[in-house]
């Protein structure tokens, strides 16, 4: 029944890829027999690519005919024909695009299907794929359909230039994708590919025209579908976190650990470099689109379930090559098939948001190259969307939803690694704030990631605005945040000249100072105790030199003519209450020390002076401190997402291979069907 690859090469390539006549003229059963033969994908793609321009034009009709008969074969009951037709279509899409990289999208369509028949042929193709995906047929065929669609979507570097996707917009497979995600069994088999496919389709010409996938995704309200999407994302991120943890333990054990202990921490940077593995931006993009477009998805972030130790759970893994980058493989099937596992009363509960925060803490450790920088940026954009959502803020701050979130922390010489068992159970907003503080503390470096710092500070501001608005008194170690922010200002001052050559540091300084103004003006409405407010003043007075130096710097810049005059002036005005506090309490503290003959006051003594002198302090009411600009993807983030989607598309194209499902396995599966 099945012939060797050479037979397929002889028939296919000599009759279709070389000769300009119709092969069916000399063999009326040609098309019936063709799809019973095993496909040699590499040979067919290479043959199409090797043809010169004139040869391509000569065989155009045969390519159109081959495409047409491939689509017809998808309706065959003989499953081997369907398998071979799907694989041949993939080779056609790749081969024709590879050969005609400089051609317009319309030329590609004409070469593949012919202008006059394009609408009908693509409609038939999409309807056949939709039927295979939604039907009760083989799971292997469904997987092959998704691989073909991913191949089709990613044949061009820029998916928005892939004109053939117009037919995927018109003949939507959105409902088929949702059906896969809503069904436990289908989700386990195909959820990962379905989610990545949806994320890519949502980004097709999203800024130039109405994308039906965006419209449909924004109004999905079916609970099982949204839960299914969340489960796929959760398990993919969980798998990455587990692999990272395993690699971390492996690299920090044995000889490496011994050597590090012998010579100190000189190898910390090298260790981190080794652990900076490839991130999974495709699944992260899917999470972003779900959070950004669909408010109903926010509820999925908070749904609790047992925290699964995937290393200790027996699983059957998907086929993957040893060279597959960490984090780019789908999660194991058993994890997606069994979302509800027995709940051990001693087992820590988790949710998608916790998993995402852990993932972010890994990604945000290393931002030294553009790829990792963009991954961290996407994580912060997602957190920005979450911080702006009222429902998300409500569960983030819910005292009845406490979790231990073990964030990954960058190794630093001056601090010890926190033990996981010492992490307290707290509202999730504490973990978000911890993540922001961790980033602020660990990225003050020569290649300063200004954009990421701005996003961090804005996320903190939005969370505090919610606390102020709803009078949420969060029991958090606010001093760590204040200390991090003051050290950030100190860094900006120390590196003024270097940073100003690349960045508007006054914008960031203004955001930081206004965070302090939020605490000063409204802290009595959201700080947990009166003593917390006292500690705020203590930190400002204790670190007064930083604020004094900042004022001198912005005053100098604002009184000179130059591009930074206006932004520096804004910081000058924003410092009015901070300077009032310093100028009010410093003389009181010095007087107290002189009267009591104390050379250096203790913290308690300074706090006593602060508490005793509130009444005579005069502050100015500053407007707009609790207002912020809401996130908008367009136009500010347009360039970022275009480049991100291009990168994801290239990576998906590289990793998507129809050989993920071995031809031999497929043909063996269907060989008994005739």
Helices and strands as residue ranges (DSSP letters): H 5-12, I 13-18, G 23-25, H 30-34, H 41-50, H 53-58, H 60-73, H 79-99, H 105-112, G 115-117, H 118-134, H 139-153, G 159-161, H 165-170, H 174-182, H 184-202, H 212-218, H 223-251, H 254-263, H 268-275, H 281-293, G 295-297, H 298-301, E 305-306, H 333-337, E 349-350, H 352-363, H 370-388, H 390-396, E 402-403, G 420-422, E 426-427, H 428-442, H 450-470, H 478-494, H 496-500, H 505-526, H 530-542, H 544-558, H 565-574, H 576-595, H 603-612, H 638-655, G 658-660, H 663-670
